[in-house]
Amino acid sequence: MSPETIGTVYVLTSACLLAISQTIAKAVILRMPFFIFLMLRSIGAVTILIPVTIFLGWKPGHSFTFFAVLALGGFVWPGVVNILSYNALKVLPANVNRPLFQTYPAFAFAMSVPLGLGEFSWVKLVGVLLTTAGGGGFALFNKDAANKSLRLSRGAVGLVLGAAVLQAVGSLVWKYVANTVPGYQTNVLQSLAAIVFFGSLAGVELRGHLSKLAKYSWKDLVIAWFSGMLLFGIGNTLFFTALKYLDPGPAGAIYSINILLTAFVAWISLGEKWTLAQALSAFMVLGGVVILSVSL
């Protein structure tokens, strides 16, 4: 297989893991203290990333300052980005939250070309625009968005779009280091920083309210941990590795297949159904993903 095909397979696999993880997260996020939930997700990632790092080895290649700065990125992603997107998930249905967030490839594509981190082509532009438009339509035309009695919170929508912009910036950084730093190494640095970040916030969240710990079961803890292992651990490592072969915008656009996968899993497990307009939007997403996957 060509490097581009390998990168595409990595992204599609990562998208599948995201769909499962997002639905699992939706099931427990309202039952747990917010920062405990996010900390457990990062711990789940490190649970698998540290053994992988030990097995594959640590590749220095850069100064301590470089790796320190990369680790500090964990305060932005998965730190701030996940605080914004998962706070929004408390209010928005899964079939709205993820499609809105998935507008980030358009931001990444627009920024990557002038920065020399991506190459422009009309095929890439069409693919990115199709997935972005389809994702927006999938969010705006579903039954929850159309239900006037369930008005979508503009604040929550703003949180998701803010997270999308930060995600786009993060993808440019990951592309910049992808050729010299293994994906698992980038991920373990940022996940360790995220544990410190979320752990500090969790301590503040529970200060004087330790009785909250007794209000949720060990099963919720395991579910949060496992969903983090799938998404933050395996899924994001695959995505970081894929950026060695793919430009940030197209990679993120192919990742948009998770919109359809998330909606399918949500339909099966949570009963979130599609509208006709949403189905048409889904075809736009699928069309964009196919165009990019075939042309790369």
N, C-alpha and C positions, 0 to 999 in steps of 0.2 A: 504493500500500500504506500501511496505517496504521503509525505509529511502532512499535507493539507487534509487528506482523508483521515489520517490518524487523529489530527486535531479535531476534526468534525465529529468523529466517533466519541472522543473524550467529552466534547461539549454535550452531545446528545445523551450520553450516559449520565453526566452531571445533572442535566435537566430532569431526567427520570427520577433521580434521587431527590431532587428538590421538590417535585410534585408530591412524593410520598411524605417527605419531611414537613412540608407546609401544612398538609392536612392533619398530620399527627400533632403539630404545634397548635393548630386551631382547636383541637380537642381538649388541650390541657391549659392553654394560656390564661383562661379566665379563672382557673381554680388555684393558681399559684401566685405568690408574690412575683412581680414582674422581673426584677433583677436576679432573683434566685433562678428563675426560669432561664434567663439568658446566660447566666454563669454556668448552669448545668449543661447548656448546649455547647459552650466552649470547652468545658471539661470533657464532654463526649468526644469532641474533635481531637483533643490532646491525647485521649486514651488510645486512639489508634495511630496518631501522628508520631508520637515518641517511639513506639516500637518500629515503625517504618523508618524513622530517621536513624535509629540504632542499626537497623539491618542494612540500609542503603549507604549510610555514612554521611558525615557532615562535610560539606565542601566549602572551605573558606572563600578563597577567590577574591575577597573584598576586605576592606578595613573594618575594624570594630565599629567605627562611627557609622559606616554604611548599614551594617546589620542593626545597629541601635535605632537608626532612623526608620528602617523597614519595620522593626518591631513596634515602634511608636505608632506606625500606621494602624496597628490594631485598635488604637483608641478611636480612630475614625471609622475603620472597617475591620472587624465587625462591630465595633463599639457604637459610634453615633448612628451609623446607617441602620443598624438593627434596632436601636432604641426608637428611631423614627418609624421604621416600617412595621415593627411589631406593636407599637402603641396604636398605630393606625389599624392593625389587624384586630384589635379589641373591638373596634367600631365597624369597620368595613367587612363585608363578606369576603371569603377567600377568592371568589370569582370576580371581585372588583380590585382588591388590594394588589394582587400579583400582576395583573395586566397593566395597571397604572405604573407600577414600579418598573415594568419591562420596557418603558419608554427610554431607559438609559442608553441602549445601543445607539439611538439617534444622536444623543449628546456626545457619546464617545466617538462616533464616526465624525461628527462635525469638528471635534477638537483634535483628533488623532492625525488627520491629514496635514494641517498646517504645522504640526509639531514634528512631523516626520516619523510618526509611530504607526502610520497606516498609509496604504496607497489608495488613491481615488480611482474608481472605475464606475461607469454608468450601471453596470450589473449590480455592483455592491450597493450603490445608491438606491436602486429600485428595490432590492431585497430588504435593505434596512427600512426604507419608507413603508413597504408593504407590511412588514411585521409590526412596525410601530403603529401604523394606522389600524391594523387588525387588532392589536392589543388594546388600543384606546376604545375601539368599537366594542370589543368584548367586555370591557369594563362598563361602558356607558349604556349599553343596550340590553343588559341582563335583567331578569325579573326584579331583582332587588333595587337596581338603579331606577327602573321604570315605576316602581311602587311609590306613589306620592306619600303614602303613610309612613314609609321608611326612608325619609330624605337622607341622602348621603351627607355626612359631615364635611363641610368645606375645609375645616381644619385638618381632618384626617387625610383628605385628598392632598392638601398642601404638604403634610408630613411625608406622604409617599413620594411626591414629586421631588421634594428636597432630598430624600434618600436616594432617588434615582440619579440626581446630578452628582452627589457624592460618590455613588457607585461608578459612574462614568469616569470621574477623575481617578478613582482607585484602579480601574481597569487599565488606564494609561500608565500608571506607575507599575502595575504588574507586567504589562507588556515591555516596559523599559528594562526590567530586571530578568525577564523570562529566559533570555539567552545565556545568562551567566549564573542564575540561582535556581536550583531545582524547585519545582512547584511545591513539594512537600515541605521544603525548608522555609519558603516564604510563608506557608500556611501555619507551620508550628510557631514561628516567631510572632505572627499576628494573633494567633489563638492564645498564646501564653500571656501576651499583653492584654487581651480581652478578658481573660480570667481575672487578672488583677483589677482591671477597670470595673467589670461587672461585680466582682467580689466586694470592692469598696462600696459601691452603690447599694449592694444587697445588705451590707452591714448597717448602713444608714437606714435602709428601708425597714429593717427588723429591730432596730435599737429600741429597747423597752417594750417590744411586742413579740417576744420569743414564743408566746402562746400560738402565734400564727403557724408555727412549724407543725403543730399538731392537727391543723385543719385540712391537710391534704395527705394522701396516702403515699406509701413508698412506691406504688405503681406509677403515680404521676411523676415522681422523681426519675424512675427508670425510663419512662416514655420521653421525658424532656432530654435526658442524657442520650438516649438512643437516636432521637431525631437529630441531635447535634452531631453525633458520630456520622450519620448518613450525609447530612448537608455540609456542615462546616469541615468535617474531617475528610471523607472520601470525595464527595461531590466537588468541593471547592479546590481540592488538590488537583483533580482532573481538569478543572477549568483553568487554573493557573498554568498547568503544563501545556494545555492546548494553545495558550497565547504565545508559546514558542513558535508555533506554526501558522497562526491565524492573526489577522488584524483585530483590534479590540471591538470595533463596530460590528463587522460581520460575525465575529464569535458570539457577541452578545445577542445579535439578531437570531442566529441559529438556536441559541439558548431559549429563545422565545417559545419554542415548542413546549416549554414547561407550562405555558398558559393553558394549552389544550390538555396536557396531562393532568395538571392540577384540577382543572374543571371536571375532567372525567372522573378522577378519584373522588372529588367533592360530590359529584353526582351519585356515585356508587355508595359512598359512606355517609354523606350529609344530606343527600336529597336535593342539592342545588342544581336546578334544571336550566337548560339553555332556551333562549328565545330564538326566533327565526333570524332576527338581525344579528344576534350573537353568533349563530351558526355561520352566517355569511362572513362575519369578521374572522371567525376561526379559519375559513378557507383562505382569507388574505394572509393570515399568519402562516398557514401551512404552505401557501404559494411562495411567500418570501423565503421561508426556510429551505424549500426545495431548490429555488433559484440559486441561493447562496451555496448550498451543499453541492450542487452539481457543477457550478462554475468555478469553485475554488481549486 
